[in-house]
């Protein structure tokens, strides 16, 4: 079930980031998870008529917090291989999202049957990450992989946003609108898993710059 898959992946990634960042940051991460679940359960994120919509505000705040963590230096102890391999969670995530589409929860354009090819990031992270762990990943490969993954992530983020009832770019039919992420536990997709992917890319760009 997509609900179980999203929950497991979100809690796993939150736990991994929390452990790597220290207990203070970890407490904050799980407090954010609980808050996201609570406001989703209360229906706050379904108020699309509000300007700006609460979900958009939540995402903007999370992007800022994620980038602050990435460039804070707290995760500089992680090896390049670990950073890349951490992105492999996007492979099972895309399979879960495709099942969500098959179950009628998610619009087609957000799956790999539509316009979302982020599964490539997860699959290639296994190969590039393994090479990086062995010290056999040249810098050009890391740059190319990180650029591809970043672009794929930004693409699905844009698709998800324009598919909401705020924009309705792909149509107004219920099966074309991205509303499922406003419900628990699916809120952890934009609330935990997207920031986790963004964190990995930001960390690698920081590493490559250095």
C-alpha positions as CSV (number, residue, x, y, z in Angstrom):
1,X,0.0,0.0,0.0
2,X,1.3,3.5,-0.8
3,X,0.5,4.7,2.7
4,X,2.8,2.1,4.2
5,X,5.5,2.7,1.7
6,X,5.5,6.4,2.1
7,X,5.5,6.1,5.9
8,X,8.4,3.6,6.0
9,X,10.6,5.6,3.6
10,X,9.9,8.9,5.3
11,X,10.6,7.6,8.8
12,X,13.8,5.9,7.5
13,X,15.2,9.0,5.8
14,X,14.2,11.2,8.8
15,X,16.0,8.8,11.2
16,X,19.1,8.6,9.0
17,X,19.4,12.4,8.7
18,X,18.7,12.8,12.4
19,X,21.4,10.4,13.3
20,X,23.9,12.0,11.1
21,X,23.0,15.6,12.2
22,X,23.0,15.1,16.0
23,X,20.3,14.7,18.5
24,X,19.3,18.4,18.6
25,X,18.6,18.5,14.9
26,X,17.0,15.0,15.2
27,X,14.5,16.3,17.7
28,X,13.6,19.1,15.4
29,X,13.2,16.8,12.5
30,X,10.8,14.5,14.2
31,X,8.9,17.5,15.7
32,X,8.4,18.7,12.1
33,X,7.2,15.3,11.0
34,X,4.6,15.3,13.8
35,X,3.5,18.8,13.0
36,X,3.1,18.0,9.3
37,X,1.0,14.9,10.1
38,X,-1.1,16.9,12.5
39,X,-1.9,19.8,10.2
40,X,-2.6,17.4,7.4
41,X,-5.0,15.4,9.6
42,X,-6.8,18.7,10.5
43,X,-7.4,19.5,6.9
44,X,-5.3,22.7,7.0
45,X,-3.3,21.7,3.8
46,X,-6.5,21.2,1.8
47,X,-7.4,24.8,1.9
48,X,-6.3,25.5,-1.6
49,X,-8.3,28.7,-1.8
50,X,-6.0,30.4,0.7
51,X,-3.3,32.6,-0.7
52,X,-0.7,31.5,-0.4
53,X,-1.9,27.9,0.2
54,X,-0.6,26.4,3.5
55,X,1.1,23.5,1.6
56,X,3.1,25.9,-0.5
57,X,4.2,27.8,2.6
58,X,5.2,24.6,4.2
59,X,7.3,23.6,1.2
60,X,9.0,27.0,1.1
61,X,10.0,26.8,4.7
62,X,11.3,23.2,4.3
63,X,13.4,24.1,1.3
64,X,15.0,26.9,3.4
65,X,15.6,24.7,6.4
66,X,17.0,21.9,4.2
67,X,19.5,24.2,2.5
68,X,20.5,25.7,5.9
69,X,21.3,22.2,7.2
70,X,23.1,21.3,4.0
71,X,25.5,24.3,4.2
72,X,25.8,24.3,8.0
73,X,28.7,21.9,8.0
74,X,26.9,19.4,10.3
75,X,26.9,16.7,7.6
76,X,30.4,17.3,6.3
77,X,31.6,14.1,7.9
78,X,29.6,12.0,5.5
79,X,31.6,10.4,2.7
80,X,30.7,11.2,-0.9
81,X,29.7,7.6,-1.4
82,X,27.2,7.7,1.5
83,X,25.8,11.0,0.2
84,X,25.1,9.5,-3.2
85,X,23.9,6.1,-1.9
86,X,21.4,7.9,0.3
87,X,19.6,9.0,-2.8
88,X,18.8,5.3,-3.7
89,X,15.6,5.7,-1.7
90,X,14.1,7.4,-4.7
91,X,14.0,4.0,-6.5
92,X,11.5,2.4,-4.2
93,X,9.8,5.7,-3.7
94,X,9.0,6.0,-7.4
95,X,7.6,2.4,-7.3
96,X,5.3,3.4,-4.4
97,X,4.3,6.5,-6.3
98,X,3.4,4.5,-9.4
99,X,1.3,2.3,-7.2
100,X,-0.4,5.4,-5.9
101,X,-1.2,6.3,-9.5
102,X,-2.5,2.8,-10.2
103,X,-4.7,3.1,-7.1
104,X,-6.2,6.4,-8.3
105,X,-4.5,8.5,-5.5
106,X,-2.0,10.3,-7.6
107,X,-2.3,11.9,-11.1
108,X,-0.5,10.1,-13.9
109,X,1.9,13.0,-14.7
110,X,3.5,12.5,-11.3
111,X,4.4,8.8,-12.1
112,X,7.0,7.4,-14.5
113,X,4.1,6.5,-16.7
114,X,3.6,10.2,-17.1
115,X,6.3,13.0,-16.8
116,X,8.3,11.8,-13.7
117,X,11.6,10.1,-14.5
118,X,13.1,10.6,-11.1
119,X,13.4,6.8,-10.8
120,X,16.6,7.2,-12.8
121,X,18.1,9.2,-10.0
122,X,17.5,6.4,-7.5
123,X,18.7,3.6,-9.8
124,X,21.9,5.3,-10.8
125,X,22.6,6.3,-7.2
126,X,23.3,2.7,-6.5
127,X,26.0,2.5,-9.2
128,X,27.6,5.9,-8.7
129,X,27.4,5.6,-4.9
130,X,29.1,2.2,-5.0
131,X,31.9,3.6,-7.2
132,X,32.3,6.6,-4.9
133,X,32.6,4.3,-1.9
134,X,35.5,2.6,-3.6
135,X,37.1,5.9,-4.6
136,X,36.5,5.0,-8.3
137,X,34.0,7.8,-9.2
138,X,35.7,10.6,-11.1
139,X,34.6,14.1,-10.4
140,X,33.0,14.5,-13.9
141,X,30.8,11.5,-13.1
142,X,29.7,13.0,-9.8
143,X,28.9,16.3,-11.4
144,X,27.0,14.7,-14.2
145,X,25.0,12.5,-11.8
146,X,24.2,15.3,-9.4
147,X,23.2,17.6,-12.2
148,X,20.9,15.0,-13.7
149,X,19.4,14.2,-10.3
150,X,18.9,17.8,-9.4
151,X,17.1,18.6,-12.6
152,X,14.9,15.5,-12.3
153,X,14.0,16.5,-8.7
154,X,13.2,20.1,-9.7
155,X,11.1,18.8,-12.6
156,X,8.9,16.6,-10.5
157,X,8.6,19.3,-7.9
158,X,7.4,21.7,-10.6
159,X,5.0,19.1,-12.0
160,X,3.6,18.5,-8.5
161,X,3.0,22.2,-7.9
162,X,1.3,23.0,-11.2
163,X,-0.9,19.9,-10.8
164,X,-2.5,21.3,-7.6
165,X,-5.9,23.0,-7.6
166,X,-4.1,26.3,-7.4
167,X,-2.8,26.0,-11.0
168,X,-4.6,23.0,-12.6
169,X,-2.1,22.9,-15.6
170,X,-2.8,19.3,-16.4
171,X,-6.6,19.7,-16.1
172,X,-9.4,20.0,-13.6
173,X,-10.6,16.4,-13.4
174,X,-10.1,14.7,-10.0
175,X,-7.6,12.2,-11.5
176,X,-5.5,15.1,-12.9
177,X,-5.2,17.1,-9.7
178,X,-2.4,16.6,-7.1
179,X,-4.4,16.8,-3.8
180,X,-3.4,13.5,-2.2
181,X,-0.2,15.0,-0.7
182,X,-2.4,17.1,1.6
183,X,-3.5,14.0,3.5
184,X,-1.6,12.0,6.1
185,X,0.7,10.2,5.7
186,X,1.2,11.3,2.1
187,X,2.1,14.7,3.3
188,X,5.5,13.2,4.2
189,X,6.2,12.9,0.5
190,X,6.7,16.7,0.1
191,X,7.4,17.1,3.8
192,X,10.2,14.6,4.3
193,X,11.2,12.8,1.1
194,X,11.5,15.7,-1.2
195,X,13.7,17.6,1.3
196,X,15.8,14.4,1.8
197,X,16.5,14.3,-1.9
198,X,17.2,18.1,-2.0
199,X,19.5,17.7,1.0
200,X,21.6,15.0,-0.7
201,X,22.1,17.1,-3.9
202,X,22.9,20.2,-1.9
203,X,25.5,18.3,0.2
204,X,27.1,16.9,-2.9
205,X,27.3,20.3,-4.6
206,X,28.9,21.6,-1.5
207,X,31.4,18.7,-1.6
208,X,32.2,19.1,-5.2
209,X,32.6,22.9,-4.9
210,X,35.1,22.2,-2.1
